[in-house]
Amino acid sequence: MTLTEWIDKRVAKFACTRHSLYQNMVDNLAKAGTPISLNTIANVDRGMKLNTYDKAKALSDLTGGAVSVAELCE
């Protein structure tokens, strides 16, 4: 599953905007000790690949493993 697909499901399920979901993700990642900017999450949502394992792992963990590290990096 891609991050875009994961976000699409959450936006539909919780009837929220993408921006509010991004902000929630940023807040949760900061609490977990791996700050990632809202712009980075938005860019990955639009297809950008991450070049750092730590950020990819943190995003993967945030999705409960639904989005793999490989999907975020390759």
C-alpha positions in Angstrom: 0.0 0.0 0.0 1.3 3.5 -0.8 1.1 6.4 1.7 -1.4 8.1 -0.6 -3.7 5.1 -0.4 -3.3 5.0 3.4 -4.1 8.7 3.6 -7.1 8.3 1.3 -8.6 5.7 3.6 -8.1 7.8 6.7 -9.5 10.9 5.1 -12.6 9.0 4.1 -12.9 7.1 7.4 -12.6 10.2 9.7 -14.2 12.7 7.3 -11.2 15.1 7.7 -9.1 17.1 5.3 -5.7 15.9 4.1 -4.1 18.9 5.8 -5.6 18.1 9.2 -4.4 14.4 8.8 -0.9 15.6 7.8 -0.8 17.8 10.9 -1.9 14.9 13.1 0.8 12.8 11.6 3.4 15.5 12.2 2.3 15.8 15.8 2.5 12.0 16.4 5.9 11.7 14.7 7.2 14.6 16.9 6.0 12.8 20.0 7.7 9.6 18.9 11.0 11.5 18.5 11.2 11.6 14.7 10.1 15.0 13.5 9.0 15.2 9.9 7.7 18.3 8.4 4.2 18.7 7.0 5.6 19.6 3.6 7.6 16.4 3.5 4.5 14.3 4.3 2.6 16.2 1.6 5.4 15.6 -0.9 5.5 11.9 -0.1 1.7 11.8 -0.5 2.2 13.2 -4.0 4.8 10.6 -4.9 8.2 11.8 -3.6 10.5 9.1 -2.3 12.3 9.6 1.0 16.1 9.3 1.0 16.5 8.6 4.8 15.8 5.3 6.4 14.9 7.0 9.8 12.1 9.0 8.3 10.8 6.1 6.2 10.8 3.8 9.2 9.0 6.4 11.3 6.3 6.9 8.7 5.9 3.1 8.2 5.6 2.7 12.0 3.0 5.4 12.1 0.9 3.5 9.6 1.2 0.4 11.6 3.3 -1.2 8.9 0.6 -0.8 6.2 3.1 1.3 4.2 6.5 -0.4 4.0 9.8 1.3 4.3 10.7 0.0 0.8 7.5 1.7 -0.6 8.5 5.0 1.0 12.1 4.8 -0.3 12.1 3.1 -3.7 
